Amino acid sequence: MRKNHVVSLFFCLALMIISKGVATAQSSTVPVNVGVILDKDTWAGKMGLGCISMALNDFYASHGHYNTRLVLNVRDSNKSVVRAALMAQDLLQNVKVQAIIGPVTSMQANFVINLGEHSQVPIISFSATSPSLSSLRSEYFIRATHIDTCQVKAISSLVHAFGWRAVVPIYADTEFGEGVIPFLTDALQEVNARIPYRSVIHPSASDAEIAAELYKLMTMQTRVFVVHMPPDLGSQFFAKANEVGMMSKDYVWIITTGITNHFSLVEPLVNIPMPGVLGVKPHVPRRKRLDHFITRWKSKSRQENYADANLSIFGLWAYDATIALAIAVEKVEARHSSYNSTHKHLREVLASTRLHGLSGDFHIVNGQLRSSAFQIVNIIGNVEQVIGFWTEKNGISKALNFTSNNRYSTLKQNPGAIVWPGETTYAPKGWVIPTNKKKLRVGVPVTDGLSAFVNVTRDSSGSATVVAGFCIDVFDAVMAELPYNVPYEYVPFVNHNGEIAGDYNDLVYQVFLGNFDAVVGDVTILANRSLYVDFTLPYTESGVTMIVPVKDKKEKNAWVFLKPLTWDLWVTSACFFVFIGFFIWILEHKENEDFRGTRAQQIGTSFWFSFSTMVFAHSNPLSLHLSILDKHTVEEKVVSNLARFVVIIWCFVVLILTQSYTASLTSMLTIRQLEPTFTSVQDLMEKGETIGYPKDSFILQLLEQLNIDSSKLKEFNVTSDLEVAFSKGSSDGGMAAAFNEIPYLKPFLKKHCSKYALVGPTIKTNGFGFVFPKGSPLVPDVSTALLNLTEGDKMLQIQKTWFGEKINCPDDAGASLASSSLSLNSFWGLFLIVGVASSIALIIFTSTLAFEHRHRLMHFVKEIYGYILDR
């Protein structure tokens, strides 16, 4: 019993000591005045203040040993920029606060930041996201929220993933709305997406004004919209968009963090009617700590009778920013005994704060919260569903830590994962031909004379225009290949009098002016034209080359028999005939009486035998029967096996050489050989010949760059005029050569293969292409259809219809229908075989002879040796 009294007494004493210590600690804490400027009547203000209070209670409950305590001084800005500035001035001058949390909006923050900079007091905002605040360059502004610019690359990656080429931003006409647009424009340009129009909505716009703007958007081709506005205006905007029918198929809506940051973390429900919309929002890791906080928040909302229990990411940032401020204040107080002079140090500590907060990794870098990852969400009904993630390192991915080789294709590879407006599951192409728009006006060139490429005529009644040609058939086939219908009509490029309205440059420029929606014809893709229009892929051959008449170069002089062989082959053959004759004499002189006699007889017999093989190689080469005028027959035989071996190989070589000579000579004497009259532009310029070029063509500029005398240049209307011009020649008002594009010259050459030839080199161009306005969404689809067309049989059928069957004509200048002279390069291998065989036979013969006379050789060597010793 006594023992229990002692224990009780000890327990009471311990409680008294702890209570006294706590009371002493509380009495020794340093209060630090902190200002809070919020719009108390808005839900954002109520949520922010509630999270700030909970943060202080949670923090000091677990950090009771801290010497400092933040004391909140709350002021209501009442949705007014002026009142926010007045409240900030009151807090700075009268309360002497060491920091200010807030205000809520970027416009209010703009004024408050200037006051904080002047007083050197940190201004911490958990909801001012406008990039324009960074331009203030205030060292005392701490942005505890994501800046709007950090999401633009996620949006551009989303646009690029689906191949959309045009985007229309829709934003509020406020500092908040306008601040992100320049950065969004740059990000879209990096993925080759353009902005054809910007839609600005006034924050106090009426339903009628919003509807009028929406109807204007409906008349445009682009169907991809990026909406950047606060949630109250966004709710009004999407309600009206749904009413006018713009939340249906073919539309793409992407919302920014201006709306998604206000999505509830309590329930995945969306209060704004926008089914099928895509959005980007900061990724918040779901941890037990966050789930516990959400549970406490619900309880707090019920206790304080909040009309809405919504908790957004702004509340988490307010909570984490308050914790960061409390930690920073404690760090500064521990270093400096006099706290009233520590504003600068507080700013330095806040500018590099890092902690694991409710929102995730809360890391302030250079006074700004660092962004890490974004979620890509899809609104299905009124529920948001996460369909992917975006990070700076991996781009778009299915999971947060998923790594893919393609930074963009993840979403498009899983089309069923997204529900688009109109409850469709296939990705919209991002543009349409508006239903209230007329047919596409397709301009076509009008030329003098007939053309197989484009030909504009009147029908029999004279009331309607008929447009036909190769280019027209190709365009019709391509448009039929598109997976959607595009109505169009051909409009000849003529003035009100029916006359040609201009050249091809003028025609292309009409697309830039908006008079034509496209141009179809024999329009060459040029760099200067591509500055203001877009071309599809080419559908014809490319290049500019020269065409000249050809002449027959068949030789008919007395020395034509020397032409079949080149001079080096003639010399080599003659040397080998002499060599073979001499070699046969060496091998046969000892045993064959036909190779004996006087010196002159031996030389004559050897050469006679060697050269006679050229004539009698087809008969028995080992026995040559030579008929003499007196009817006697001289028979010369080779008896040595080594000589027979050499003669057989030599006759084989002579047989090939004589047959080749005969064939080449026959070709030269019987087959017609054609060669161009001129082989280069320099030849024409040196002789002062006239050169032709197409009328109203860019080829004139190319010729002027070659420094050709303008007086020697003559234009022609159509390629068919060349035949008459060439027949006249330069001296009679015609021309000696002409430049034109290969697609024009090929059909002409098919009709006149034997009269004209193409002379290089070819000046590179890009061929014919269809013309569309700059950034037209039709260009990639038409180019794809062109590729499919050219790879199939349809293009061959169109070419056959307009240009007939393919005829093989020589393409290169000077291409001859007969063979050229034979050179040593074709026969050096045969001569090498003869030389090697002869050398081997000579070595064998010499070795055999030396062996038979070895005794005489030994005696001779001894005599020589003795003679040397005697000397």
Protein Blocks (a to p, Z undefined) as FASTA:
>chain_A
ZZmmmmmmmmmmmmmmmmmmmmmmmmmpccddddddddfkbmklmmmmmmmmmmmmmmmm
mmmmbmbdcddddddeklpaklmmmmmmmmmmmnopabdeddfblmlmmmmmmmmmmnop
acddfkbmbfklmmnopakbccfbdcfklmmmmmmmmmmmnopabdcdddddbfklmmmm
mmmmmmmmmnopacfbdcdddfkbcfklmmmmmmmmmmpmblcdcddddfklmmmmmmmm
mmnopacghiacdddfklmmmpcfkbccdfbdcehiacddddddddfklmmmmmmmmmmm
mmnopabfcdcfklmmmmmmmmmmmmmmmmmmmmpmblmlmmmmmmmmmmmgccddfklp
addeehiacdfbdcddddehjaccdfbdcdfklopafblklccfblklmmmmmmmlpcce
hiiabdcehiacdfkbccddddddddedjdfkbccdddfkopaccdedjklmmmmmmmmm
pcbdcdddddddddfkopafbdfklmmmmmmnopagbdcdjddcdfklmmmpccdddfbd
eddddddddddfbdfbfklmmmmpcfklmmmmmmmmmmmmmmmmmmmmmmmmklgcjfkl
mmmmmmmmmmmmmmmmmmcfkbccdddfklpacddddfbfklmmmmmmmmmmmmmmmmmm
mmmmmmmmmpccdddfbfbfklmmmnopacdddehiaklmmmmmnopafklgccdfbfml
mmmmmmnommnopafbdcddfklmmmmmmmmmmlpccdddddddebjaddddehiaklmm
mmmmmmmmmmmmmlmmmmmmmnopaddddfbghiafbdcdddfklmmmmmmmmmmmmmmm
mmmmmmmmmmmmmmmmmmmmmmmmmmmmmZZ
